[in-house]
Amino acid sequence: MQETKRKGNSGSFIKILLLILLVIIFANTAYMVRENEYAYVTRFSKFQAIHDSAGLHFKLPVVDKVEKIPQFRMMYDVPPSEVLTGDKKTLVVDNFAVWQIDDPYKFMRTVSRISEMENRIDAVVYNAVKNTLGTMNQTDIINSDNSSIDDVNTVITELVNAQLGNYGVSTVAVEIKRLDLPKDNETAVYSRMISERTQMAESYRAGGNLEASKVVNETDKEVGILLSKAKADAEELKGQGESEYMKIIAEAYSTEDRVQYYEFIRSLEALKSTMRGDKTIILPADSFIVRVLNGK
């Protein structure tokens, strides 16, 4: 009985050992490849295979090594750097790059690490930005609209891809996040920009004043012409009125009786005007007023 029991315990122990051994062997031979992931397999540091489909795969334990490589797009925030523009002025450029691994074999043979690839992207992006902005003036870059910046980003992306092809990677986009002036000349540039804007404003103001003076002079000229014409018309009307008045007077005093009556009335008015106050008047004996006063 005891011997049979010992044999049973020994058999169970062996099964457990075998199960543990199988688990260890499975754990060392099987590996999982996830979505958006490459599996780069080497044997004694020599390339064996690349698996790019998700699922369970197997390898030889100990001798095979599996390295996982991202298959998805990655974003790298490039550190800001200073570049010289075409007019020899400095700009601080802040970029980011969206990149991906297209050829995992070439990537592992040339770079093999993400951090090392980011260092190389940093250098390549800097060269592309320097060469692109180095052909443009600082003022044109600062005053560029969105479409112009997009064109610059496209050129930079093409230059970067031309240099990264040897590493088995490519950039989907290299974008300029921000353009700044260096702190040491930022104030000077702003002052110059303010001065330029002030000169432009003065030029526009002078042009406006010139146009205003032209309008005023032209208006004064037209007013003078209108006043002269109005005065001429008034004098003409006045002359016509006087002529009509004289015609009416002539018609009113067309007979001898009317003439004498008119002279009598005018003489009385003259006498009334001259006799005001304490005065002494000497008149000739044949004067019409003397004759009136004498009743002749």
C-alpha positions as CSV (number, residue, x, y, z in Angstrom):
1,M,0.0,0.0,0.0
2,Q,2.7,2.5,1.0
3,E,4.8,1.5,-2.0
4,T,1.8,2.0,-4.3
5,K,1.1,5.4,-2.7
6,R,4.8,6.4,-3.1
7,K,4.6,5.5,-6.8
8,G,1.4,7.5,-7.2
9,N,3.0,10.6,-5.6
10,S,6.1,10.2,-7.7
11,G,3.9,10.0,-10.9
12,S,2.0,13.2,-10.0
13,F,5.3,15.0,-9.2
14,I,6.7,14.1,-12.6
15,K,3.5,15.3,-14.4
16,I,3.8,18.6,-12.6
17,L,7.4,18.9,-13.6
18,L,6.6,18.1,-17.2
19,L,3.8,20.7,-17.1
20,I,6.1,23.3,-15.7
21,L,8.7,22.4,-18.3
22,L,6.1,22.7,-21.1
23,V,5.0,26.1,-19.8
24,I,8.6,27.3,-19.7
25,I,9.3,26.0,-23.2
26,F,6.1,27.6,-24.5
27,A,6.9,30.9,-22.8
28,N,10.3,30.9,-24.4
29,T,9.2,29.8,-27.9
30,A,5.9,31.7,-28.4
31,Y,5.5,35.4,-28.6
32,M,2.6,37.8,-29.5
33,V,2.7,40.4,-32.2
34,R,0.1,43.2,-31.7
35,E,-1.6,45.5,-34.2
36,N,0.6,48.3,-35.6
37,E,3.7,46.5,-34.6
38,Y,6.6,44.7,-36.4
39,A,8.5,41.8,-34.9
40,Y,12.2,41.7,-36.0
41,V,13.7,38.2,-35.4
42,T,17.4,37.5,-35.3
43,R,19.3,34.2,-34.5
44,F,22.8,34.6,-33.1
45,S,22.5,38.3,-34.1
46,K,21.7,37.4,-37.7
47,F,18.5,38.4,-39.3
48,Q,15.8,35.7,-39.7
49,A,12.4,37.2,-40.3
50,I,10.0,40.1,-39.9
51,H,6.4,39.5,-38.8
52,D,4.0,42.4,-39.5
53,S,0.7,40.6,-38.9
54,A,-0.9,40.4,-35.5
55,G,-1.1,37.0,-33.8
56,L,0.9,34.3,-32.1
57,H,4.3,33.4,-33.5
58,F,7.1,31.0,-32.4
59,K,10.8,31.1,-32.1
60,L,13.7,28.9,-31.0
61,P,14.4,29.5,-27.4
62,V,17.7,31.1,-26.3
63,V,19.1,31.4,-29.8
64,D,16.3,33.6,-31.3
65,K,15.8,37.2,-30.3
66,V,12.6,39.2,-31.0
67,E,12.5,43.0,-31.1
68,K,9.3,44.9,-31.4
69,I,9.2,48.0,-33.7
70,P,6.3,50.5,-34.0
71,Q,4.3,50.2,-37.2
72,F,2.1,53.3,-36.4
73,R,2.9,56.9,-37.0
74,M,4.8,58.8,-34.4
75,M,5.2,62.5,-33.6
76,Y,8.5,64.0,-32.7
77,D,8.6,67.5,-31.2
78,V,11.8,69.0,-32.7
79,P,13.6,71.3,-30.2
80,P,13.6,75.0,-31.3
81,S,16.6,76.1,-33.2
82,E,18.0,79.4,-34.7
83,V,18.4,79.7,-38.4
84,L,19.7,82.6,-40.6
85,T,17.3,84.0,-43.3
86,G,18.2,85.1,-46.7
87,D,18.9,88.7,-45.5
88,K,21.2,87.4,-42.7
89,K,18.8,87.8,-39.9
90,T,18.1,85.2,-37.2
91,L,14.8,83.5,-36.5
92,V,13.9,80.9,-33.9
93,V,12.0,78.0,-35.5
94,D,9.9,75.5,-33.6
95,N,8.9,72.4,-35.6
96,F,7.3,69.0,-35.2
97,A,7.6,65.9,-37.4
98,V,5.1,63.1,-37.9
99,W,7.1,60.0,-39.1
100,Q,6.7,56.3,-39.6
101,I,8.9,53.2,-40.3
102,D,8.3,52.0,-43.8
103,D,11.1,49.4,-44.0
104,P,11.8,47.7,-40.6
105,Y,14.7,45.7,-42.0
106,K,16.5,48.8,-43.2
107,F,15.6,50.6,-40.0
108,M,17.1,47.9,-37.8
109,R,20.2,47.6,-39.9
110,T,21.0,51.3,-39.9
111,V,19.5,52.8,-36.7
112,S,17.7,50.1,-34.6
113,R,16.5,52.5,-31.9
114,I,13.7,55.1,-31.8
115,S,15.7,57.5,-29.7
116,E,18.6,57.4,-32.2
117,M,16.2,57.9,-35.1
118,E,14.7,61.0,-33.4
119,N,18.2,62.4,-33.1
120,R,18.7,62.0,-36.8
121,I,15.3,63.5,-37.6
122,D,16.3,66.5,-35.5
123,A,19.5,67.1,-37.5
124,V,17.8,66.5,-40.9
125,V,14.9,68.8,-40.1
126,Y,17.3,71.5,-39.0
127,N,19.2,71.3,-42.3
128,A,16.0,71.3,-44.3
129,V,14.6,74.3,-42.4
130,K,17.9,76.2,-42.7
131,N,18.2,75.6,-46.4
132,T,14.5,76.6,-47.1
133,L,14.3,79.7,-44.9
134,G,17.8,80.7,-45.9
135,T,16.4,81.7,-49.3
136,M,13.7,84.0,-47.9
137,N,13.8,87.4,-46.2
138,Q,12.8,87.7,-42.6
139,T,10.0,90.2,-43.3
140,D,8.5,87.9,-45.9
141,I,8.6,84.9,-43.6
142,I,7.0,86.9,-40.7
143,N,4.3,88.4,-42.9
144,S,3.5,85.1,-44.7
145,D,-0.1,83.9,-44.7
146,N,-1.3,80.3,-44.0
147,S,-1.0,79.2,-47.6
148,S,2.6,80.5,-47.9
149,I,3.5,78.6,-44.6
150,D,1.9,75.5,-46.0
151,D,4.1,75.7,-49.1
152,V,7.2,76.1,-46.9
153,N,6.2,73.1,-44.9
154,T,5.7,71.0,-48.1
155,V,9.2,71.9,-49.3
156,I,10.7,71.1,-45.9
157,T,8.9,67.7,-45.8
158,E,10.2,66.8,-49.2
159,L,13.8,67.7,-48.3
160,V,13.5,65.6,-45.1
161,N,12.1,62.6,-46.9
162,A,14.9,62.7,-49.4
163,Q,17.5,62.3,-46.6
164,L,15.5,59.8,-44.4
165,G,14.9,57.2,-47.2
166,N,18.3,55.5,-46.3
167,Y,17.0,54.7,-42.8
168,G,13.8,53.0,-44.0
169,V,11.6,55.8,-42.5
170,S,9.6,58.7,-43.9
171,T,7.9,61.8,-42.6
172,V,4.2,62.3,-43.2
173,A,4.5,66.0,-42.4
174,V,7.1,68.4,-41.0
175,E,5.2,71.5,-39.7
176,I,6.4,74.9,-38.4
177,K,4.6,75.4,-35.0
178,R,6.0,78.8,-34.3
179,L,8.4,81.5,-35.6
180,D,10.1,83.8,-33.0
181,L,12.7,86.4,-32.9
182,P,15.8,85.9,-30.7
183,K,15.4,87.8,-27.4
184,D,18.4,90.0,-28.0
185,N,17.1,91.6,-31.1
186,E,13.3,91.2,-30.6
187,T,13.0,94.7,-29.2
188,A,15.0,96.3,-32.0
189,V,13.0,94.5,-34.7
190,Y,9.7,95.6,-33.1
191,S,11.0,99.2,-32.8
192,R,12.0,99.1,-36.5
193,M,8.6,97.7,-37.5
194,I,6.9,100.5,-35.4
195,S,9.0,103.1,-37.2
196,E,8.2,101.7,-40.6
197,R,4.5,101.6,-39.8
198,T,4.7,105.2,-38.5
199,Q,6.4,106.3,-41.8
200,M,3.7,104.6,-43.8
201,A,1.0,106.3,-41.7
202,E,2.7,109.7,-42.2
203,S,2.9,109.0,-46.0
204,Y,-0.8,108.1,-46.1
205,R,-1.7,111.2,-44.0
206,A,0.4,113.5,-46.3
207,G,-1.3,112.0,-49.3
208,G,-4.7,112.5,-47.7
209,N,-3.9,116.1,-46.8
210,L,-2.8,116.8,-50.4
211,E,-6.0,115.3,-51.8
212,A,-8.0,117.3,-49.2
213,S,-6.3,120.6,-50.3
214,K,-7.0,119.8,-53.9
215,V,-10.7,119.3,-53.1
216,V,-10.8,122.5,-51.0
217,N,-9.1,124.5,-53.8
218,E,-11.4,123.1,-56.4
219,T,-14.4,123.8,-54.3
220,D,-13.2,127.4,-53.6
221,K,-12.7,127.9,-57.3
222,E,-16.2,126.7,-58.0
223,V,-17.6,128.9,-55.2
224,G,-15.8,131.9,-56.6
225,I,-17.2,131.2,-60.1
226,L,-20.7,130.8,-58.8
227,L,-20.4,134.0,-56.7
228,S,-19.1,136.0,-59.6
229,K,-21.9,134.7,-61.8
230,A,-24.4,135.5,-59.1
231,K,-23.1,139.1,-58.7
232,A,-23.2,139.6,-62.5
233,D,-26.7,138.3,-62.7
234,A,-27.6,140.6,-59.7
235,E,-26.1,143.7,-61.4
236,E,-27.9,142.8,-64.6
237,L,-31.2,142.5,-62.8
238,K,-30.5,145.7,-60.9
239,G,-29.8,147.5,-64.1
240,Q,-33.0,146.1,-65.6
241,G,-34.9,147.2,-62.6
242,E,-33.5,150.7,-62.7
243,S,-34.2,150.9,-66.4
244,E,-37.8,149.8,-65.7
245,Y,-38.1,152.3,-62.9
246,M,-36.9,155.1,-65.1
247,K,-39.3,154.0,-67.8
248,I,-42.2,154.0,-65.3
249,I,-41.1,157.5,-64.0
250,A,-40.9,158.8,-67.5
251,E,-44.4,157.4,-68.3
252,A,-45.7,158.8,-65.0
253,Y,-44.5,162.3,-65.7
254,S,-45.0,162.5,-69.4
255,T,-47.1,165.7,-69.4
256,E,-46.2,169.3,-68.3
257,D,-48.6,169.3,-65.4
258,R,-47.1,166.0,-64.0
259,V,-43.6,167.4,-64.4
260,Q,-44.4,170.5,-62.5
261,Y,-46.2,168.5,-59.8
262,Y,-43.1,166.3,-59.5
263,E,-40.8,169.3,-59.2
264,F,-43.1,170.8,-56.6
265,I,-43.1,167.6,-54.4
266,R,-39.3,167.2,-54.7
267,S,-38.8,170.9,-53.8
268,L,-41.0,170.5,-50.7
269,E,-39.0,167.4,-49.7
270,A,-35.7,169.3,-50.2
271,L,-37.0,172.3,-48.3
272,K,-38.2,170.1,-45.4
273,S,-34.8,168.4,-45.2
274,T,-32.9,171.7,-45.3
275,M,-35.0,173.6,-42.8
276,R,-34.5,171.3,-39.9
277,G,-32.8,173.0,-37.0
278,D,-31.8,176.6,-36.6
279,K,-30.4,177.5,-40.0
280,T,-30.1,180.4,-42.3
281,I,-30.5,179.7,-46.0
282,I,-29.6,182.1,-48.8
283,L,-31.4,181.3,-52.1
284,P,-31.5,183.2,-55.4
285,A,-34.6,185.1,-56.2
286,D,-35.4,183.0,-59.2
287,S,-35.1,179.7,-57.3
288,F,-38.1,177.4,-57.5
289,I,-38.3,177.1,-53.7
290,V,-38.4,180.9,-53.4
291,R,-41.2,181.1,-55.9
292,V,-43.1,178.3,-54.0
293,L,-42.6,180.2,-50.7
294,N,-43.7,183.4,-52.4
295,G,-46.8,181.6,-53.8
296,K,-45.8,182.1,-57.4
